[in-house]
Amino acid sequence: MRYFARVLNPASDSIISEMKKIGVDPRGIKVMEDKSRFFAVKLLGVGTVAANILKQEMLSRGGEVAVSYGSVNLSAKTTDVLVFGTRRAFNQLAAKLKMHQFGLPQIASETLAAIKNYSKRPAPLKIGKKKFNFKRTYIMGILNVTPDSFSDGGDYLNVDAAVERAVDMETEGADIIDIGGESTRPGSNPVSADAEITRVVPVIKKLKKRLAIPVSIDTYKSKVAKAALAAGAAMVNDISGLRFDKKMAKVLAKAKVPVCVMHIKGKPRNMQKKIVYADLVSEIYCYLKESIEIAKRAGILDEQIVIDPGLGFGKTVDFNFEILKRLAEFKSLGHAILVGPSRKSFIGAVLNLPPAERREGTAAAVVAAISGGANIVRVHDISSIKRVALVADKIYNEGRA
């Protein structure tokens, strides 16, 4: 007899499907499901004593824990930790850790929360009158009413031209329009809040009467956000993650509107100079975690927060691709993920093509983002990316809980 062995993907639903195919009792499937789900969890800055207890407890449950050598020989005070195991092992571990000291109860809670968030769809988000349930990927259309944006600068400075472009994007399948009045391309200088308001508010006022989909304002200035929201915008997209303007979070909490908090290293004028990270994904993760906390302390509801790892904002070409490869790690934060790869220079670096000719490269990046858990993609080319997302959703999102 010949035997044909193949490895199944523990991150997909194929294992449950395969158990059903071979006739496993439904009660057995329920018991074994948590054993079939494998996770690798990273913890930062764990005390040496706690790390060694963690290692001992997880090993006894069939898992594994990786710590620094300094933790093993007690020469280091703290260590980052990697914990490997099934969902069942993590549940058992957490129950035991809650009886320990040395911060282990908090580690248990954080670990279980991260696994739970990673494994489920984000909570529904209401933007204006529209409800986004994240059963599919949503398309955010880019509308820059600026003279100097890297791809479409100057194309929609005229109010009527901008309005017609937004209407066209809705027809093409956009779910939300993101309007920006200041270019944040690498090397760009800021414009005044008044100049930004002059560019965006007339467009938003007209779109309120023309669109059935909501409008987001792309700004990090609270004064601009106030004016845009008063004109009819229903969401704020803040590239600084609520850092550049300390009043922003309170303004949004008072207005009761959603916010997308993005990671950026530096500011647009200098963000692409001396790009250095000790740990790229961990640093972005921690930045976004802090932005979420800023939002919640101000009174913004947890379900009103969207996160964006900030492709192109203080990232090298390779860093952008690493973010796309590891995007799923940000699901542990428990918020909808927005990704904006459209026509960006890291795509141009591979294709050696100008922004207007990067549609296929953008499509590839969008598929990678959707496979990693992106819930919203921010793009210029609506109709083609809409079709790309429909197929990618069929592959990656259909049937997900």
Wavefront OBJ file of the C-alpha trace (Angstrom):
o trace
v 0.000 0.000 0.000
v 1.230 3.491 -0.819
v 0.712 6.375 1.584
v 0.447 9.992 0.442
v 1.293 12.536 3.128
v 0.648 16.259 2.923
v 0.864 19.091 5.439
v -2.377 20.995 6.126
v -2.501 24.707 6.820
v -3.260 25.190 10.541
v -4.280 28.812 9.906
v -7.155 27.814 7.607
v -10.397 25.930 8.090
v -9.047 22.997 6.046
v -8.276 20.919 9.134
v -11.884 20.977 10.347
v -13.035 20.189 6.811
v -10.633 17.252 6.583
v -11.827 15.829 9.914
v -15.393 15.928 8.606
v -14.337 14.224 5.358
v -12.776 11.264 7.149
v -15.850 10.848 9.343
v -14.671 12.074 12.741
v -17.473 12.215 15.298
v -18.744 15.840 15.665
v -18.003 15.709 19.402
v -14.465 14.653 18.610
v -14.079 17.516 16.146
v -15.139 19.971 18.831
v -12.603 18.501 21.274
v -9.776 18.434 18.732
v -10.398 21.838 17.145
v -8.459 23.731 19.828
v -5.649 21.181 19.510
v -5.458 21.780 15.751
v -5.067 25.563 16.052
v -1.396 26.406 16.559
v -0.138 29.841 17.606
v 3.220 31.533 18.036
v 2.959 34.516 20.381
v 5.643 37.128 21.023
v 5.874 38.945 24.360
v 8.141 41.951 24.850
v 10.241 42.794 27.913
v 9.252 39.926 30.201
v 11.100 39.703 33.531
v 13.571 36.851 33.733
v 11.793 35.098 36.608
v 8.441 35.325 34.821
v 9.997 34.103 31.562
v 11.448 31.015 33.201
v 8.156 30.180 34.935
v 6.381 30.687 31.611
v 8.799 28.304 29.923
v 8.374 25.617 32.578
v 4.574 25.828 32.538
v 4.239 25.756 28.739
v 6.680 22.858 28.330
v 4.537 20.793 30.687
v 1.591 21.366 28.338
v 3.349 20.227 25.206
v 4.297 23.683 23.984
v 7.599 25.485 23.744
v 9.021 28.822 24.861
v 12.050 30.596 23.413
v 13.896 33.108 25.602
v 17.251 34.861 25.399
v 20.349 33.093 26.670
v 20.662 35.872 29.242
v 17.374 34.752 30.698
v 18.555 31.163 30.976
v 21.785 32.044 32.829
v 20.063 34.865 34.760
v 22.454 37.528 33.447
v 19.595 39.586 31.956
v 16.774 41.312 33.818
v 14.285 41.027 30.958
v 13.858 39.099 27.730
v 11.539 39.008 24.774
v 9.714 35.691 24.672
v 8.257 33.496 21.936
v 5.591 31.049 23.063
v 4.513 28.177 20.787
v 1.518 25.946 21.293
v -2.034 24.935 20.494
v -5.008 27.027 21.527
v -5.798 24.405 24.146
v -2.294 24.633 25.591
v -2.547 28.444 25.760
v -5.899 28.222 27.561
v -4.450 25.801 30.100
v -1.329 27.946 30.477
v -3.363 31.106 31.099
v -5.435 29.404 33.794
v -2.237 28.438 35.636
v -0.470 31.783 35.148
v -3.366 33.643 36.768
v -2.336 31.979 40.055
v 1.278 33.233 39.809
v 3.012 36.510 40.636
v 5.665 38.459 38.678
v 3.158 39.975 36.231
v 2.139 36.554 34.908
v -1.624 37.123 35.363
v -1.363 40.171 33.076
v 0.710 38.168 30.576
v -2.012 35.508 30.584
v -4.750 38.060 29.911
v -2.787 39.829 27.154
v -1.896 36.528 25.490
v -5.453 35.203 25.438
v -6.752 38.559 24.177
v -4.181 38.565 21.359
v -5.140 35.032 20.289
v -8.859 35.821 20.470
v -8.419 38.999 18.412
v -6.242 37.211 15.871
v -8.859 34.522 15.371
v -11.970 36.633 14.880
v -13.365 39.258 12.554
v -13.216 42.876 13.836
v -16.364 44.347 15.372
v -18.693 46.087 12.889
v -17.936 49.758 12.282
v -20.499 52.449 11.555
v -19.265 55.286 9.342
v -21.979 57.853 8.822
v -25.127 55.917 7.913
v -23.230 52.921 6.554
v -22.376 49.808 8.560
v -19.161 47.962 7.734
v -19.375 44.357 8.969
v -16.020 43.258 7.481
v -17.385 40.098 5.903
v -15.589 41.347 2.801
v -12.813 43.812 2.002
v -13.961 47.411 1.644
v -12.546 49.851 -0.892
v -11.508 53.348 0.171
v -11.096 55.682 -2.803
v -8.327 58.288 -2.704
v -9.264 61.870 -3.605
v -6.395 64.316 -3.262
v -7.410 67.950 -3.683
v -3.775 69.040 -3.636
v -1.338 70.463 -6.181
v 1.538 68.184 -5.212
v 0.443 64.658 -4.219
v 2.849 62.060 -5.630
v 0.392 60.418 -8.038
v -2.591 62.665 -8.768
v -1.432 66.059 -7.503
v -3.225 68.882 -9.316
v -5.796 66.635 -11.009
v -8.670 67.552 -8.690
v -7.927 71.041 -7.404
v -11.104 72.240 -9.103
v -14.078 71.578 -6.821
v -16.355 70.290 -9.571
v -13.639 67.994 -10.943
v -13.065 66.586 -7.460
v -16.772 66.028 -6.896
v -17.199 64.236 -10.232
v -14.209 62.020 -9.509
v -15.724 61.021 -6.152
v -19.069 60.267 -7.801
v -17.264 58.154 -10.411
v -15.431 56.250 -7.675
v -18.729 55.434 -5.987
v -20.076 54.150 -9.309
v -16.933 52.044 -9.755
v -17.478 50.363 -6.398
v -15.825 52.482 -3.708
v -17.294 52.044 -0.211
v -15.833 55.250 1.220
v -14.037 58.320 -0.178
v -10.942 59.634 1.625
v -10.315 63.319 0.888
v -6.958 64.948 1.575
v -6.024 68.617 1.330
v -2.324 68.293 2.145
v 0.231 66.120 0.409
v 2.078 63.821 2.810
v 4.405 62.361 0.196
v 8.044 61.911 1.280
v 9.796 65.281 1.516
v 6.588 67.319 1.489
v 6.149 70.386 3.681
v 2.987 71.040 5.691
v 0.356 73.578 4.663
v -1.709 75.693 7.042
v -4.962 74.376 8.464
v -6.802 77.243 6.776
v -5.368 76.346 3.368
v -6.334 72.718 3.896
v -9.865 73.701 4.932
v -10.228 75.888 1.857
v -9.375 72.913 -0.339
v -11.508 70.206 1.268
v -14.623 71.773 2.762
v -16.275 72.939 -0.491
v -15.824 69.452 -1.936
v -17.216 67.713 1.155
v -20.267 69.978 1.232
v -21.131 69.105 -2.363
v -20.441 65.421 -1.874
v -22.812 65.266 1.066
v -25.604 65.887 -1.440
v -24.238 63.605 -4.164
v -22.933 60.458 -2.448
v -24.642 57.562 -0.724
v -21.291 56.379 0.693
v -19.458 58.133 3.546
v -16.573 60.578 3.262
v -13.402 60.411 5.361
v -11.086 63.386 5.878
v -7.364 62.631 5.647
v -5.808 65.063 8.125
v -3.787 65.182 11.329
v -4.990 68.694 12.278
v -7.915 69.016 14.701
v -9.012 72.346 13.185
v -9.314 70.730 9.751
v -11.081 67.714 11.210
v -13.658 69.952 12.920
v -14.383 71.864 9.725
v -14.574 68.726 7.596
v -16.880 66.934 10.033
v -19.129 69.981 10.190
v -19.262 69.962 6.383
v -20.347 66.330 6.237
v -17.319 64.045 6.661
v -18.016 60.990 8.815
v -14.531 59.710 9.681
v -10.970 60.969 10.200
v -7.867 59.302 8.781
v -4.903 60.545 10.861
v -1.467 59.634 9.507
v 0.130 60.516 12.849
v -1.922 58.094 14.932
v -3.227 61.043 17.026
v 0.326 62.242 17.806
v 0.878 65.457 15.813
v -2.108 67.363 17.231
v -2.889 66.618 20.873
v -6.405 68.056 20.496
v -7.405 65.621 17.775
v -8.509 62.704 19.966
v -10.861 64.874 22.053
v -12.343 66.451 18.915
v -13.146 63.018 17.509
v -14.525 61.725 20.793
v -16.842 64.719 21.029
v -17.978 64.250 17.426
v -18.463 60.492 18.013
v -16.877 59.550 14.700
v -14.466 56.720 13.791
v -10.756 57.286 13.340
v -8.008 55.454 11.501
v -4.727 55.685 13.417
v -1.637 55.157 11.278
v 1.997 54.481 12.106
v 4.576 56.969 10.906
v 8.249 57.330 11.795
v 9.169 61.002 11.738
v 7.158 63.488 9.699
v 6.476 63.570 5.956
v 9.314 66.013 5.224
v 11.957 63.780 6.871
v 10.398 60.327 7.265
v 12.446 58.717 4.499
v 15.794 59.832 5.938
v 17.845 57.518 8.166
v 15.194 54.824 8.444
v 16.259 52.570 11.317
v 14.251 50.053 13.340
v 15.527 47.656 15.970
v 12.433 45.484 15.451
v 10.178 46.731 12.635
v 6.911 44.918 13.349
v 7.188 45.154 17.134
v 7.818 48.907 16.970
v 4.869 49.513 14.632
v 2.683 47.274 16.797
v 3.577 49.141 19.982
v 3.047 52.523 18.297
v -0.432 51.491 17.147
v -1.208 50.034 20.572
v -0.334 53.394 22.142
v -2.449 55.249 19.573
v -5.397 53.003 20.448
v -4.875 53.845 24.115
v -4.731 57.594 23.325
v -8.018 57.278 21.475
v -9.746 55.304 24.223
v -8.533 57.606 26.999
v -10.061 60.530 25.087
v -13.405 58.730 24.929
v -13.318 57.242 21.428
v -15.093 53.900 21.514
v -13.057 50.761 20.907
v -15.253 49.787 17.941
v -14.612 53.182 16.300
v -10.867 52.614 15.881
v -9.186 51.393 12.685
v -5.437 50.782 12.437
v -2.973 51.266 9.552
v 0.690 50.112 9.643
v 1.638 53.000 7.346
v 3.169 51.605 4.167
v 5.591 54.170 2.788
v 5.656 56.375 5.885
v 9.149 56.017 7.264
v 9.765 52.615 5.672
v 12.349 51.301 3.220
v 11.296 49.261 0.192
v 12.104 46.019 2.017
v 10.315 47.151 5.170
v 7.105 47.729 3.207
v 7.221 44.206 1.843
v 7.973 42.785 5.287
v 4.878 44.553 6.655
v 2.741 42.994 3.923
v 4.227 39.548 4.612
v 3.529 39.878 8.338
v 0.338 41.922 8.248
v -1.636 39.208 10.063
v 0.331 39.927 13.231
v -1.536 43.234 13.590
v -4.845 41.353 13.865
v -3.920 40.701 17.490
v -4.692 44.361 18.245
v -8.364 43.574 17.668
v -9.204 46.370 15.221
v -10.033 46.587 11.542
v -6.879 46.979 9.457
v -6.582 49.551 6.681
v -3.739 49.222 4.174
v -2.745 51.809 1.566
v -0.303 50.396 -1.012
v -1.693 52.248 -4.036
v 0.938 53.221 -6.632
v 3.587 53.674 -3.923
v 7.313 53.850 -4.517
v 8.076 50.396 -3.086
v 5.978 48.993 -5.954
v 7.768 51.285 -8.386
v 11.111 50.039 -7.080
v 10.224 46.503 -8.221
v 8.525 47.402 -11.500
v 10.697 50.392 -12.415
v 7.550 52.220 -13.530
v 6.037 55.642 -12.744
v 2.989 55.911 -10.409
v 0.382 55.861 -13.179
v 1.669 52.476 -14.414
v 1.706 50.629 -11.080
v -1.835 49.246 -11.210
v -0.830 45.576 -11.470
v 1.752 46.002 -8.715
v -0.869 47.637 -6.537
v -3.224 44.732 -7.251
v -0.578 42.229 -6.128
v 0.002 44.184 -2.918
v -3.752 44.336 -2.290
v -4.076 40.551 -2.619
v -1.188 40.098 -0.190
v -2.853 42.528 2.218
v -6.199 40.727 2.032
v -4.508 37.377 2.621
v -2.968 38.902 5.752
v -6.244 40.205 7.107
v -6.688 43.700 5.660
v -10.285 44.869 6.005
v -10.038 48.124 4.043
v -7.718 48.931 1.135
v -7.070 52.553 0.197
v -6.515 52.884 -3.561
v -6.703 55.156 -6.620
v -7.927 52.613 -9.193
v -11.334 51.600 -7.897
v -12.919 49.390 -10.559
v -9.893 47.136 -11.120
v -9.060 46.786 -7.416
v -12.720 46.099 -6.650
v -12.527 43.084 -8.970
v -9.238 42.008 -7.416
v -10.749 42.201 -3.932
v -13.808 40.168 -4.919
v -11.624 37.266 -6.040
v -9.226 37.582 -3.095
v -12.179 37.582 -0.689
v -13.455 34.390 -2.294
v -10.079 32.782 -1.523
v -9.306 34.221 1.885
v -12.493 35.489 3.540
v -15.383 33.270 2.533
v -16.571 31.253 5.489
v -14.405 33.039 8.049
v -16.052 33.511 11.428
l 1 2 3 4 5 6 7 8 9 10 11 12 13 14 15 16 17 18 19 20 21 22 23 24 25 26 27 28 29 30 31 32 33 34 35 36 37 38 39 40 41 42 43 44 45 46 47 48 49 50 51 52 53 54 55 56 57 58 59 60 61 62 63 64 65 66 67 68 69 70 71 72 73 74 75 76 77 78 79 80 81 82 83 84 85 86 87 88 89 90 91 92 93 94 95 96 97 98 99 100 101 102 103 104 105 106 107 108 109 110 111 112 113 114 115 116 117 118 119 120 121 122 123 124 125 126 127 128 129 130 131 132 133 134 135 136 137 138 139 140 141 142 143 144 145 146 147 148 149 150 151 152 153 154 155 156 157 158 159 160 161 162 163 164 165 166 167 168 169 170 171 172 173 174 175 176 177 178 179 180 181 182 183 184 185 186 187 188 189 190 191 192 193 194 195 196 197 198 199 200 201 202 203 204 205 206 207 208 209 210 211 212 213 214 215 216 217 218 219 220 221 222 223 224 225 226 227 228 229 230 231 232 233 234 235 236 237 238 239 240 241 242 243 244 245 246 247 248 249 250 251 252 253 254 255 256 257 258 259 260 261 262 263 264 265 266 267 268 269 270 271 272 273 274 275 276 277 278 279 280 281 282 283 284 285 286 287 288 289 290 291 292 293 294 295 296 297 298 299 300 301 302 303 304 305 306 307 308 309 310 311 312 313 314 315 316 317 318 319 320 321 322 323 324 325 326 327 328 329 330 331 332 333 334 335 336 337 338 339 340 341 342 343 344 345 346 347 348 349 350 351 352 353 354 355 356 357 358 359 360 361 362 363 364 365 366 367 368 369 370 371 372 373 374 375 376 377 378 379 380 381 382 383 384 385 386 387 388 389 390 391 392 393 394 395 396 397 398 399 400 401
